[in-house]
Amino acid sequence: MRRRRFRAYIDTRLSVDLAGDWRACTDAVPRACEVLGTVTIGHETGALAKLNATGCYVRVTEGKVAVLDQARVKTALAAAADGNDRADMVTVDEWERLHAPKGKA
């Protein structure tokens, strides 16, 4: 009988909220940084900061700094700035109208 291996699922989705309450995430931030909002990876949210010296994006949670995947943050920031932080959403009714078989619209 073969044993099944347990595979842990780690949620690594990254999202940025430029209007997020970053003050609720930490009581200290690096002195030379620009705080941009909040960043969430999986279920952990922290303050999103850009370090002045290096230009690196970091997540600050409870005073601890973690360097983020720079490309993923830049992509999320671009989407948030464009207002595209969510997929292009439509109502179900509108979707059904768009995808109705020809002649039934």
C-alpha positions in Angstrom: 0.0 0.0 0.0 1.4 3.4 -1.0 1.3 6.2 1.4 0.1 9.5 0.2 2.3 12.5 0.9 0.8 15.4 2.5 1.4 18.6 0.5 0.9 21.8 2.3 -0.8 24.6 0.3 0.9 27.9 0.8 -1.1 30.9 -0.5 1.4 33.2 -2.2 -1.0 35.6 -3.9 0.3 39.1 -3.6 -2.0 42.2 -3.6 -1.4 45.8 -3.0 -3.8 48.3 -1.5 -2.6 51.9 -1.9 -5.3 53.1 0.4 -4.7 50.4 3.0 -4.3 51.2 6.7 -0.6 50.5 7.0 -0.5 52.0 10.5 -2.5 49.0 11.8 0.2 46.6 10.6 3.2 48.1 12.4 4.3 50.6 15.0 7.7 51.3 13.4 8.9 51.7 9.8 12.4 52.3 8.4 13.5 55.9 8.8 14.4 56.5 5.1 11.5 55.0 3.3 8.3 56.0 1.5 5.2 54.2 2.8 2.8 53.4 -0.1 0.0 51.5 1.5 -0.4 47.8 2.4 0.7 44.6 0.8 -0.9 41.2 1.4 0.7 37.9 0.7 -1.7 35.0 1.3 -3.3 36.0 4.6 -0.5 38.2 6.0 -0.8 41.9 5.6 1.9 44.5 6.2 2.9 48.0 5.4 4.2 48.4 1.9 7.3 50.6 1.9 10.0 51.5 -0.7 13.4 52.0 0.8 15.1 55.3 -0.3 18.6 53.9 -0.4 18.0 50.9 -2.6 14.5 51.4 -4.1 13.5 48.0 -2.9 10.0 47.3 -1.9 9.5 45.7 1.5 6.7 44.5 3.8 6.9 45.8 7.4 4.9 43.8 9.9 5.1 44.5 13.6 8.4 46.3 13.1 10.0 43.5 11.0 11.2 44.1 7.5 10.9 41.5 4.7 12.1 42.1 1.2 9.4 41.4 -1.4 9.6 40.0 -5.0 10.3 43.3 -6.8 8.7 42.2 -10.1 5.5 41.0 -8.5 5.2 44.2 -6.5 5.8 46.4 -9.5 3.1 44.5 -11.4 0.6 44.8 -8.5 1.4 48.5 -8.2 0.8 49.1 -11.9 -2.5 47.3 -11.7 -3.5 49.3 -8.6 -2.6 52.6 -10.2 -4.6 51.8 -13.3 -7.5 50.7 -11.1 -7.1 47.2 -12.5 -6.2 45.5 -9.2 -9.2 43.3 -9.9 -10.0 41.5 -13.1 -12.3 43.4 -15.5 -15.6 42.5 -13.8 -19.1 42.6 -15.2 -22.4 41.6 -13.7 -23.7 38.1 -14.4 -26.5 39.5 -16.5 -24.1 41.5 -18.7 -21.8 38.4 -19.0 -24.7 36.3 -20.1 -25.7 38.9 -22.7 -22.1 39.0 -24.0 -21.9 35.2 -24.2 -25.4 34.4 -25.4 -25.6 32.2 -28.4 -26.1 34.1 -31.7 -29.8 34.9 -32.3 -30.8 34.7 -28.6 -29.6 38.1 -27.5 
